[in-house]
Amino acid sequence: MNDTRNTPSALARQLTDVPWRTSTRSQTSNCVEMAPLSVGPAAVALRDSKDRGGPVLLFDRAGWRGFIAGTKDGQFDLT
C-alpha cells in the first residue's frame, strides 16, 4: 500500500504559483481555497486550506456554477 497523505500531489505542486483565495466569510481553519485557472480545460481549482499539498478538485465553468448553486442550496450540508 502507498501512503501518500503527507506527499504533495503532482497537481498541487503544479498549482503552487496560482493565486489561491479564501472566502472573506471564512472565520476558522475549516475552509476551502479556490483558484481561477486560465490554462487548460479546468476553470477553477479547489483545495482544503488545512492540506495545501493534498488533493485538488478541478471544475470546468458549468461544473463550478453547479457546485456553487448546490452549496447555496444546502446540497452538501452534513446536518
N, C-alpha and C positions, 0 to 999 in steps of 0.2 A: 504494500500500500504506500502511496506517495503522500507525504504530509506537506502541504503547501500553504498552510494557514499563515505562516509568517514570511512567506516569499511573495514579493510584489508580482502581480500578474504582468504578462508581457504587454497587455493593453494599458495597464496602469502606468507602466514605465514610459510608453509612447505618449501618454497624455500628461506628463509632468509639467510641460510648459503651457498647457491650456489654462485660460483664466477661469478657475472654478469659483462658483458663487454659492453662498448660503443665504437662505431666506432671512430677511430682516425681522421676521416674526420668530425666528429660532431663538429660544432662550435657554436651551440646555445642550448637552453634548449629544443628545439623541437626534441627530439631524442628518439630512442628506445634502449633498452638494451637487450642483448641476453646472455643466459647461456647454455653451453653444459651440458647435463644430462647423467649420467652413469647408472641410475637405472630406470627401468620401460620401457614401450613401446615408450615413447617420447624421442627424441634425443636432442631437443632444446626447450628452453622456451624463450618467447619474452614478454617484458613489456614496458610500457611508462615510460620514465625516470622522468617525472613530477608527476607520480602517482604510486610510487613503491609498494604501498599496494593494488593497484587496480587489474583489470583483467590481466590474464596471458594467452597468447596463447601457445599451445603446438604443436610441429611438430614432426612427425617421419622423418627419414632421407630423404625419397623421397619427402615428403611434404616441407621440408626445402629447398631442392635443387630447387623445383618448385617455391617456394616463392622468393628465391634469383634470379632465372632466370627471373621471372615476374617483379621483381623490376628493374633489369638491363635493361629490355626491355621497361620500362615505363608503364607497365600494371596498376600500381596503382597511376600514376601521377594524380593530381587533376586539372591540367590545360589542 
